[in-house]
Amino acid sequence: MATESPARHWVKSSYSGNGGSCVEWAPRTATATGIVPVRDSKNPTGPTLNVTAAAFSSFVSGVKAGDLGTV
């Protein structure tokens, strides 16, 4: 895990609700490096989880298909 990089442009997930449970990712970094940085929008200076583009793509597909259940 790494901390916030000032050069990253963060985008909030379209699946994030209005209740503050938001996930952000940095698509430009993903395009340039093949690594997708993900963070909690409530803690922008906190840790970042870095996953491969393939793993992130599989995760997003699972969310869209409803394969991961609900909370």
PyMOL Python script that loads the backbone (N, CA, C, O; Angstrom):
from pymol import cmd

cmd.read_pdbstr("""\
ATOM      1  N   MET A   1       0.833  -1.178   0.000  1.00  0.00           N
ATOM      2  CA  MET A   1       0.000   0.000   0.000  1.00  0.00           C
ATOM      3  C   MET A   1       0.878   1.241   0.000  1.00  0.00           C
ATOM      4  O   MET A   1       1.982   1.253   0.543  1.00  0.00           O
ATOM      5  N   ALA A   2       0.351   2.282  -0.625  1.00  0.00           N
ATOM      6  CA  ALA A   2       1.075   3.543  -0.681  1.00  0.00           C
ATOM      7  C   ALA A   2       0.131   4.667  -0.301  1.00  0.00           C
ATOM      8  O   ALA A   2      -1.082   4.466  -0.237  1.00  0.00           O
ATOM      9  N   THR A   3       0.665   5.821  -0.054  1.00  0.00           N
ATOM     10  CA  THR A   3      -0.169   6.965   0.269  1.00  0.00           C
ATOM     11  C   THR A   3      -0.441   7.770  -0.983  1.00  0.00           C
ATOM     12  O   THR A   3       0.101   7.484  -2.051  1.00  0.00           O
ATOM     13  N   GLU A   4      -1.269   8.760  -0.850  1.00  0.00           N
ATOM     14  CA  GLU A   4      -1.724   9.626  -1.932  1.00  0.00           C
ATOM     15  C   GLU A   4      -0.583  10.182  -2.774  1.00  0.00           C
ATOM     16  O   GLU A   4       0.418  10.667  -2.248  1.00  0.00           O
ATOM     17  N   SER A   5      -0.751  10.104  -4.060  1.00  0.00           N
ATOM     18  CA  SER A   5       0.193  10.719  -4.988  1.00  0.00           C
ATOM     19  C   SER A   5      -0.455  11.978  -5.540  1.00  0.00           C
ATOM     20  O   SER A   5      -1.560  11.901  -6.076  1.00  0.00           O
ATOM     21  N   PRO A   6       0.187  13.130  -5.430  1.00  0.00           N
ATOM     22  CA  PRO A   6      -0.440  14.372  -5.869  1.00  0.00           C
ATOM     23  C   PRO A   6      -0.729  14.406  -7.362  1.00  0.00           C
ATOM     24  O   PRO A   6      -1.578  15.187  -7.791  1.00  0.00           O
ATOM     25  N   ALA A   7      -0.061  13.597  -8.164  1.00  0.00           N
ATOM     26  CA  ALA A   7      -0.264  13.611  -9.609  1.00  0.00           C
ATOM     27  C   ALA A   7      -1.502  12.808 -10.030  1.00  0.00           C
ATOM     28  O   ALA A   7      -1.912  12.881 -11.189  1.00  0.00           O
ATOM     29  N   ARG A   8      -2.092  12.058  -9.127  1.00  0.00           N
ATOM     30  CA  ARG A   8      -3.240  11.223  -9.471  1.00  0.00           C
ATOM     31  C   ARG A   8      -4.526  12.028  -9.540  1.00  0.00           C
ATOM     32  O   ARG A   8      -4.767  12.920  -8.727  1.00  0.00           O
ATOM     33  N   HIS A   9      -5.340  11.698 -10.518  1.00  0.00           N
ATOM     34  CA  HIS A   9      -6.671  12.278 -10.657  1.00  0.00           C
ATOM     35  C   HIS A   9      -7.663  11.208 -10.208  1.00  0.00           C
ATOM     36  O   HIS A   9      -7.818  10.187 -10.877  1.00  0.00           O
ATOM     37  N   TRP A  10      -8.329  11.434  -9.091  1.00  0.00           N
ATOM     38  CA  TRP A  10      -9.218  10.444  -8.507  1.00  0.00           C
ATOM     39  C   TRP A  10     -10.646  10.626  -9.006  1.00  0.00           C
ATOM     40  O   TRP A  10     -11.121  11.749  -9.175  1.00  0.00           O
ATOM     41  N   VAL A  11     -11.321   9.503  -9.238  1.00  0.00           N
ATOM     42  CA  VAL A  11     -12.697   9.483  -9.713  1.00  0.00           C
ATOM     43  C   VAL A  11     -13.513   8.633  -8.745  1.00  0.00           C
ATOM     44  O   VAL A  11     -13.099   7.536  -8.371  1.00  0.00           O
ATOM     45  N   LYS A  12     -14.672   9.144  -8.343  1.00  0.00           N
ATOM     46  CA  LYS A  12     -15.533   8.399  -7.441  1.00  0.00           C
ATOM     47  C   LYS A  12     -16.308   7.345  -8.233  1.00  0.00           C
ATOM     48  O   LYS A  12     -16.790   7.614  -9.333  1.00  0.00           O
ATOM     49  N   SER A  13     -16.419   6.162  -7.671  1.00  0.00           N
ATOM     50  CA  SER A  13     -17.143   5.073  -8.313  1.00  0.00           C
ATOM     51  C   SER A  13     -18.600   5.447  -8.525  1.00  0.00           C
ATOM     52  O   SER A  13     -19.227   6.049  -7.653  1.00  0.00           O
ATOM     53  N   SER A  14     -19.137   5.089  -9.687  1.00  0.00           N
ATOM     54  CA  SER A  14     -20.549   5.355  -9.969  1.00  0.00           C
ATOM     55  C   SER A  14     -21.448   4.463  -9.121  1.00  0.00           C
ATOM     56  O   SER A  14     -22.646   4.727  -9.017  1.00  0.00           O
ATOM     57  N   TYR A  15     -20.899   3.415  -8.514  1.00  0.00           N
ATOM     58  CA  TYR A  15     -21.662   2.520  -7.653  1.00  0.00           C
ATOM     59  C   TYR A  15     -21.645   2.961  -6.194  1.00  0.00           C
ATOM     60  O   TYR A  15     -22.298   2.340  -5.355  1.00  0.00           O
ATOM     61  N   SER A  16     -20.917   4.012  -5.883  1.00  0.00           N
ATOM     62  CA  SER A  16     -20.860   4.490  -4.504  1.00  0.00           C
ATOM     63  C   SER A  16     -22.171   5.188  -4.163  1.00  0.00           C
ATOM     64  O   SER A  16     -22.701   5.958  -4.964  1.00  0.00           O
ATOM     65  N   GLY A  17     -22.679   4.918  -2.989  1.00  0.00           N
ATOM     66  CA  GLY A  17     -23.919   5.541  -2.553  1.00  0.00           C
ATOM     67  C   GLY A  17     -23.683   6.907  -1.952  1.00  0.00           C
ATOM     68  O   GLY A  17     -22.546   7.365  -1.845  1.00  0.00           O
ATOM     69  N   ASN A  18     -24.758   7.550  -1.563  1.00  0.00           N
ATOM     70  CA  ASN A  18     -24.665   8.870  -0.945  1.00  0.00           C
ATOM     71  C   ASN A  18     -24.438   8.793   0.554  1.00  0.00           C
ATOM     72  O   ASN A  18     -24.376   9.828   1.217  1.00  0.00           O
ATOM     73  N   GLY A  19     -24.313   7.599   1.100  1.00  0.00           N
ATOM     74  CA  GLY A  19     -24.153   7.435   2.536  1.00  0.00           C
ATOM     75  C   GLY A  19     -22.723   7.547   3.018  1.00  0.00           C
ATOM     76  O   GLY A  19     -22.448   7.268   4.184  1.00  0.00           O
ATOM     77  N   GLY A  20     -21.814   7.945   2.161  1.00  0.00           N
ATOM     78  CA  GLY A  20     -20.426   8.114   2.559  1.00  0.00           C
ATOM     79  C   GLY A  20     -19.564   6.887   2.345  1.00  0.00           C
ATOM     80  O   GLY A  20     -18.373   6.910   2.654  1.00  0.00           O
ATOM     81  N   SER A  21     -20.142   5.812   1.821  1.00  0.00           N
ATOM     82  CA  SER A  21     -19.375   4.594   1.554  1.00  0.00           C
ATOM     83  C   SER A  21     -18.838   4.652   0.133  1.00  0.00           C
ATOM     84  O   SER A  21     -19.313   3.933  -0.747  1.00  0.00           O
ATOM     85  N   CYS A  22     -17.867   5.492  -0.085  1.00  0.00           N
ATOM     86  CA  CYS A  22     -17.402   5.748  -1.443  1.00  0.00           C
ATOM     87  C   CYS A  22     -16.003   5.201  -1.695  1.00  0.00           C
ATOM     88  O   CYS A  22     -15.120   5.246  -0.838  1.00  0.00           O
ATOM     89  N   VAL A  23     -15.845   4.695  -2.881  1.00  0.00           N
ATOM     90  CA  VAL A  23     -14.561   4.198  -3.348  1.00  0.00           C
ATOM     91  C   VAL A  23     -14.136   5.069  -4.518  1.00  0.00           C
ATOM     92  O   VAL A  23     -14.947   5.399  -5.383  1.00  0.00           O
ATOM     93  N   GLU A  24     -12.869   5.436  -4.543  1.00  0.00           N
ATOM     94  CA  GLU A  24     -12.321   6.205  -5.657  1.00  0.00           C
ATOM     95  C   GLU A  24     -11.196   5.419  -6.302  1.00  0.00           C
ATOM     96  O   GLU A  24     -10.524   4.615  -5.655  1.00  0.00           O
ATOM     97  N   TRP A  25     -11.005   5.665  -7.579  1.00  0.00           N
ATOM     98  CA  TRP A  25      -9.911   5.032  -8.303  1.00  0.00           C
ATOM     99  C   TRP A  25      -9.282   6.069  -9.219  1.00  0.00           C
ATOM    100  O   TRP A  25      -9.880   7.107  -9.501  1.00  0.00           O
ATOM    101  N   ALA A  26      -8.066   5.779  -9.682  1.00  0.00           N
ATOM    102  CA  ALA A  26      -7.312   6.726 -10.516  1.00  0.00           C
ATOM    103  C   ALA A  26      -7.128   6.124 -11.917  1.00  0.00           C
ATOM    104  O   ALA A  26      -6.136   5.441 -12.171  1.00  0.00           O
ATOM    105  N   PRO A  27      -8.081   6.377 -12.824  1.00  0.00           N
ATOM    106  CA  PRO A  27      -8.033   5.745 -14.144  1.00  0.00           C
ATOM    107  C   PRO A  27      -6.822   6.129 -14.992  1.00  0.00           C
ATOM    108  O   PRO A  27      -6.328   5.302 -15.758  1.00  0.00           O
ATOM    109  N   ARG A  28      -6.338   7.354 -14.874  1.00  0.00           N
ATOM    110  CA  ARG A  28      -5.165   7.750 -15.668  1.00  0.00           C
ATOM    111  C   ARG A  28      -3.930   6.957 -15.258  1.00  0.00           C
ATOM    112  O   ARG A  28      -3.131   6.558 -16.104  1.00  0.00           O
ATOM    113  N   THR A  29      -3.781   6.734 -13.966  1.00  0.00           N
ATOM    114  CA  THR A  29      -2.669   5.920 -13.478  1.00  0.00           C
ATOM    115  C   THR A  29      -2.807   4.497 -13.994  1.00  0.00           C
ATOM    116  O   THR A  29      -1.825   3.877 -14.403  1.00  0.00           O
ATOM    117  N   ALA A  30      -4.036   3.982 -13.971  1.00  0.00           N
ATOM    118  CA  ALA A  30      -4.292   2.625 -14.458  1.00  0.00           C
ATOM    119  C   ALA A  30      -3.920   2.496 -15.931  1.00  0.00           C
ATOM    120  O   ALA A  30      -3.302   1.510 -16.333  1.00  0.00           O
ATOM    121  N   THR A  31      -4.288   3.472 -16.724  1.00  0.00           N
ATOM    122  CA  THR A  31      -3.980   3.438 -18.153  1.00  0.00           C
ATOM    123  C   THR A  31      -2.470   3.479 -18.395  1.00  0.00           C
ATOM    124  O   THR A  31      -1.953   2.781 -19.268  1.00  0.00           O
ATOM    125  N   ALA A  32      -1.783   4.291 -17.625  1.00  0.00           N
ATOM    126  CA  ALA A  32      -0.345   4.462 -17.824  1.00  0.00           C
ATOM    127  C   ALA A  32       0.488   3.295 -17.292  1.00  0.00           C
ATOM    128  O   ALA A  32       1.543   2.984 -17.845  1.00  0.00           O
ATOM    129  N   THR A  33       0.016   2.646 -16.215  1.00  0.00           N
ATOM    130  CA  THR A  33       0.861   1.655 -15.544  1.00  0.00           C
ATOM    131  C   THR A  33       0.304   0.235 -15.513  1.00  0.00           C
ATOM    132  O   THR A  33       1.045  -0.714 -15.258  1.00  0.00           O
ATOM    133  N   GLY A  34      -1.001   0.082 -15.771  1.00  0.00           N
ATOM    134  CA  GLY A  34      -1.621  -1.235 -15.643  1.00  0.00           C
ATOM    135  C   GLY A  34      -1.958  -1.581 -14.206  1.00  0.00           C
ATOM    136  O   GLY A  34      -2.436  -2.680 -13.927  1.00  0.00           O
ATOM    137  N   ILE A  35      -1.713  -0.653 -13.290  1.00  0.00           N
ATOM    138  CA  ILE A  35      -2.043  -0.820 -11.879  1.00  0.00           C
ATOM    139  C   ILE A  35      -3.153   0.171 -11.538  1.00  0.00           C
ATOM    140  O   ILE A  35      -3.064   1.352 -11.874  1.00  0.00           O
ATOM    141  N   VAL A  36      -4.200  -0.317 -10.870  1.00  0.00           N
ATOM    142  CA  VAL A  36      -5.337   0.522 -10.522  1.00  0.00           C
ATOM    143  C   VAL A  36      -5.263   0.886  -9.035  1.00  0.00           C
ATOM    144  O   VAL A  36      -5.442   0.023  -8.176  1.00  0.00           O
ATOM    145  N   PRO A  37      -4.998   2.161  -8.731  1.00  0.00           N
ATOM    146  CA  PRO A  37      -5.013   2.594  -7.340  1.00  0.00           C
ATOM    147  C   PRO A  37      -6.465   2.812  -6.896  1.00  0.00           C
ATOM    148  O   PRO A  37      -7.262   3.416  -7.614  1.00  0.00           O
ATOM    149  N   VAL A  38      -6.794   2.309  -5.697  1.00  0.00           N
ATOM    150  CA  VAL A  38      -8.137   2.427  -5.138  1.00  0.00           C
ATOM    151  C   VAL A  38      -7.995   2.957  -3.716  1.00  0.00           C
ATOM    152  O   VAL A  38      -7.078   2.572  -2.990  1.00  0.00           O
ATOM    153  N   ARG A  39      -8.914   3.849  -3.318  1.00  0.00           N
ATOM    154  CA  ARG A  39      -8.861   4.392  -1.957  1.00  0.00           C
ATOM    155  C   ARG A  39     -10.265   4.679  -1.441  1.00  0.00           C
ATOM    156  O   ARG A  39     -11.235   4.700  -2.198  1.00  0.00           O
ATOM    157  N   ASP A  40     -10.345   4.896  -0.146  1.00  0.00           N
ATOM    158  CA  ASP A  40     -11.573   5.297   0.530  1.00  0.00           C
ATOM    159  C   ASP A  40     -11.689   6.816   0.402  1.00  0.00           C
ATOM    160  O   ASP A  40     -10.789   7.540   0.828  1.00  0.00           O
ATOM    161  N   SER A  41     -12.778   7.302  -0.177  1.00  0.00           N
ATOM    162  CA  SER A  41     -12.911   8.741  -0.399  1.00  0.00           C
ATOM    163  C   SER A  41     -13.003   9.531   0.904  1.00  0.00           C
ATOM    164  O   SER A  41     -12.723  10.729   0.917  1.00  0.00           O
ATOM    165  N   LYS A  42     -13.389   8.882   1.993  1.00  0.00           N
ATOM    166  CA  LYS A  42     -13.473   9.568   3.284  1.00  0.00           C
ATOM    167  C   LYS A  42     -12.094   9.806   3.896  1.00  0.00           C
ATOM    168  O   LYS A  42     -11.954  10.585   4.839  1.00  0.00           O
ATOM    169  N   ASN A  43     -11.084   9.138   3.361  1.00  0.00           N
ATOM    170  CA  ASN A  43      -9.733   9.252   3.894  1.00  0.00           C
ATOM    171  C   ASN A  43      -8.745   9.447   2.742  1.00  0.00           C
ATOM    172  O   ASN A  43      -7.929   8.565   2.473  1.00  0.00           O
ATOM    173  N   PRO A  44      -8.811  10.595   2.059  1.00  0.00           N
ATOM    174  CA  PRO A  44      -7.990  10.804   0.863  1.00  0.00           C
ATOM    175  C   PRO A  44      -6.488  10.817   1.095  1.00  0.00           C
ATOM    176  O   PRO A  44      -5.722  10.638   0.148  1.00  0.00           O
ATOM    177  N   THR A  45      -6.054  11.022   2.311  1.00  0.00           N
ATOM    178  CA  THR A  45      -4.615  10.990   2.587  1.00  0.00           C
ATOM    179  C   THR A  45      -4.189   9.646   3.166  1.00  0.00           C
ATOM    180  O   THR A  45      -3.020   9.446   3.499  1.00  0.00           O
ATOM    181  N   GLY A  46      -5.139   8.733   3.283  1.00  0.00           N
ATOM    182  CA  GLY A  46      -4.850   7.411   3.832  1.00  0.00           C
ATOM    183  C   GLY A  46      -4.239   6.491   2.801  1.00  0.00           C
ATOM    184  O   GLY A  46      -3.824   6.924   1.726  1.00  0.00           O
ATOM    185  N   PRO A  47      -4.188   5.220   3.141  1.00  0.00           N
ATOM    186  CA  PRO A  47      -3.543   4.247   2.259  1.00  0.00           C
ATOM    187  C   PRO A  47      -4.297   4.027   0.961  1.00  0.00           C
ATOM    188  O   PRO A  47      -5.502   4.262   0.873  1.00  0.00           O
ATOM    189  N   THR A  48      -3.571   3.576  -0.036  1.00  0.00           N
ATOM    190  CA  THR A  48      -4.111   3.245  -1.347  1.00  0.00           C
ATOM    191  C   THR A  48      -3.865   1.767  -1.600  1.00  0.00           C
ATOM    192  O   THR A  48      -2.772   1.256  -1.357  1.00  0.00           O
ATOM    193  N   LEU A  49      -4.883   1.093  -2.086  1.00  0.00           N
ATOM    194  CA  LEU A  49      -4.740  -0.298  -2.479  1.00  0.00           C
ATOM    195  C   LEU A  49      -4.449  -0.319  -3.979  1.00  0.00           C
ATOM    196  O   LEU A  49      -5.213   0.247  -4.761  1.00  0.00           O
ATOM    197  N   ASN A  50      -3.370  -0.954  -4.382  1.00  0.00           N
ATOM    198  CA  ASN A  50      -3.002  -1.041  -5.794  1.00  0.00           C
ATOM    199  C   ASN A  50      -3.261  -2.460  -6.289  1.00  0.00           C
ATOM    200  O   ASN A  50      -2.710  -3.421  -5.753  1.00  0.00           O
ATOM    201  N   VAL A  51      -4.103  -2.586  -7.315  1.00  0.00           N
ATOM    202  CA  VAL A  51      -4.435  -3.894  -7.881  1.00  0.00           C
ATOM    203  C   VAL A  51      -4.156  -3.878  -9.374  1.00  0.00           C
ATOM    204  O   VAL A  51      -4.113  -2.815  -9.995  1.00  0.00           O
ATOM    205  N   THR A  52      -3.968  -5.048  -9.941  1.00  0.00           N
ATOM    206  CA  THR A  52      -3.740  -5.111 -11.387  1.00  0.00           C
ATOM    207  C   THR A  52      -5.013  -4.718 -12.128  1.00  0.00           C
ATOM    208  O   THR A  52      -6.117  -4.845 -11.601  1.00  0.00           O
ATOM    209  N   ALA A  53      -4.843  -4.245 -13.345  1.00  0.00           N
ATOM    210  CA  ALA A  53      -5.999  -3.863 -14.158  1.00  0.00           C
ATOM    211  C   ALA A  53      -6.916  -5.063 -14.398  1.00  0.00           C
ATOM    212  O   ALA A  53      -8.137  -4.913 -14.415  1.00  0.00           O
ATOM    213  N   ALA A  54      -6.341  -6.245 -14.582  1.00  0.00           N
ATOM    214  CA  ALA A  54      -7.156  -7.445 -14.807  1.00  0.00           C
ATOM    215  C   ALA A  54      -7.996  -7.778 -13.577  1.00  0.00           C
ATOM    216  O   ALA A  54      -9.169  -8.126 -13.708  1.00  0.00           O
ATOM    217  N   ALA A  55      -7.415  -7.677 -12.393  1.00  0.00           N
ATOM    218  CA  ALA A  55      -8.158  -7.952 -11.160  1.00  0.00           C
ATOM    219  C   ALA A  55      -9.260  -6.923 -10.941  1.00  0.00           C
ATOM    220  O   ALA A  55     -10.362  -7.274 -10.520  1.00  0.00           O
ATOM    221  N   PHE A  56      -8.974  -5.672 -11.219  1.00  0.00           N
ATOM    222  CA  PHE A  56      -9.969  -4.614 -11.058  1.00  0.00           C
ATOM    223  C   PHE A  56     -11.114  -4.818 -12.043  1.00  0.00           C
ATOM    224  O   PHE A  56     -12.281  -4.654 -11.687  1.00  0.00           O
ATOM    225  N   SER A  57     -10.787  -5.170 -13.262  1.00  0.00           N
ATOM    226  CA  SER A  57     -11.805  -5.422 -14.280  1.00  0.00           C
ATOM    227  C   SER A  57     -12.723  -6.570 -13.866  1.00  0.00           C
ATOM    228  O   SER A  57     -13.940  -6.483 -14.030  1.00  0.00           O
ATOM    229  N   SER A  58     -12.146  -7.638 -13.332  1.00  0.00           N
ATOM    230  CA  SER A  58     -12.941  -8.767 -12.856  1.00  0.00           C
ATOM    231  C   SER A  58     -13.844  -8.352 -11.703  1.00  0.00           C
ATOM    232  O   SER A  58     -15.001  -8.765 -11.637  1.00  0.00           O
ATOM    233  N   PHE A  59     -13.320  -7.541 -10.802  1.00  0.00           N
ATOM    234  CA  PHE A  59     -14.111  -7.045  -9.676  1.00  0.00           C
ATOM    235  C   PHE A  59     -15.297  -6.221 -10.164  1.00  0.00           C
ATOM    236  O   PHE A  59     -16.424  -6.436  -9.719  1.00  0.00           O
ATOM    237  N   VAL A  60     -15.055  -5.283 -11.071  1.00  0.00           N
ATOM    238  CA  VAL A  60     -16.126  -4.433 -11.594  1.00  0.00           C
ATOM    239  C   VAL A  60     -17.179  -5.285 -12.319  1.00  0.00           C
ATOM    240  O   VAL A  60     -18.378  -5.051 -12.169  1.00  0.00           O
ATOM    241  N   SER A  61     -16.739  -6.246 -13.082  1.00  0.00           N
ATOM    242  CA  SER A  61     -17.685  -7.143 -13.773  1.00  0.00           C
ATOM    243  C   SER A  61     -18.551  -7.891 -12.761  1.00  0.00           C
ATOM    244  O   SER A  61     -19.756  -8.042 -12.965  1.00  0.00           O
ATOM    245  N   GLY A  62     -17.942  -8.355 -11.676  1.00  0.00           N
ATOM    246  CA  GLY A  62     -18.687  -9.048 -10.636  1.00  0.00           C
ATOM    247  C   GLY A  62     -19.706  -8.161  -9.954  1.00  0.00           C
ATOM    248  O   GLY A  62     -20.815  -8.601  -9.650  1.00  0.00           O
ATOM    249  N   VAL A  63     -19.333  -6.902  -9.709  1.00  0.00           N
ATOM    250  CA  VAL A  63     -20.262  -5.941  -9.097  1.00  0.00           C
ATOM    251  C   VAL A  63     -21.444  -5.712 -10.039  1.00  0.00           C
ATOM    252  O   VAL A  63     -22.600  -5.771  -9.618  1.00  0.00           O
ATOM    253  N   LYS A  64     -21.153  -5.454 -11.301  1.00  0.00           N
ATOM    254  CA  LYS A  64     -22.226  -5.188 -12.263  1.00  0.00           C
ATOM    255  C   LYS A  64     -23.160  -6.372 -12.428  1.00  0.00           C
ATOM    256  O   LYS A  64     -24.362  -6.190 -12.620  1.00  0.00           O
ATOM    257  N   ALA A  65     -22.624  -7.581 -12.356  1.00  0.00           N
ATOM    258  CA  ALA A  65     -23.431  -8.790 -12.523  1.00  0.00           C
ATOM    259  C   ALA A  65     -24.181  -9.173 -11.245  1.00  0.00           C
ATOM    260  O   ALA A  65     -25.042 -10.052 -11.267  1.00  0.00           O
ATOM    261  N   GLY A  66     -23.854  -8.515 -10.138  1.00  0.00           N
ATOM    262  CA  GLY A  66     -24.488  -8.850  -8.863  1.00  0.00           C
ATOM    263  C   GLY A  66     -23.933 -10.104  -8.223  1.00  0.00           C
ATOM    264  O   GLY A  66     -24.558 -10.675  -7.329  1.00  0.00           O
ATOM    265  N   ASP A  67     -22.776 -10.534  -8.667  1.00  0.00           N
ATOM    266  CA  ASP A  67     -22.162 -11.774  -8.173  1.00  0.00           C
ATOM    267  C   ASP A  67     -21.571 -11.658  -6.763  1.00  0.00           C
ATOM    268  O   ASP A  67     -21.260 -12.674  -6.141  1.00  0.00           O
ATOM    269  N   LEU A  68     -21.413 -10.437  -6.257  1.00  0.00           N
ATOM    270  CA  LEU A  68     -20.722 -10.256  -4.985  1.00  0.00           C
ATOM    271  C   LEU A  68     -21.671 -10.026  -3.816  1.00  0.00           C
ATOM    272  O   LEU A  68     -21.222  -9.793  -2.694  1.00  0.00           O
ATOM    273  N   GLY A  69     -22.952 -10.086  -4.059  1.00  0.00           N
ATOM    274  CA  GLY A  69     -23.916  -9.904  -2.989  1.00  0.00           C
ATOM    275  C   GLY A  69     -24.064  -8.451  -2.583  1.00  0.00           C
ATOM    276  O   GLY A  69     -23.540  -7.551  -3.239  1.00  0.00           O
ATOM    277  N   THR A  70     -24.780  -8.236  -1.496  1.00  0.00           N
ATOM    278  CA  THR A  70     -24.999  -6.890  -0.985  1.00  0.00           C
ATOM    279  C   THR A  70     -24.701  -6.858   0.494  1.00  0.00           C
ATOM    280  O   THR A  70     -24.625  -7.891   1.159  1.00  0.00           O
ATOM    281  N   VAL A  71     -24.534  -5.647   0.995  1.00  0.00           N
ATOM    282  CA  VAL A  71     -24.238  -5.469   2.416  1.00  0.00           C
ATOM    283  C   VAL A  71     -25.493  -5.025   3.126  1.00  0.00           C
ATOM    284  O   VAL A  71     -25.474  -4.814   4.339  1.00  0.00           O
TER     285      VAL A  71
END
""", "prot")
cmd.dss("prot")
cmd.show_as("cartoon", "prot")
cmd.util.cbc("prot")
cmd.orient("prot")
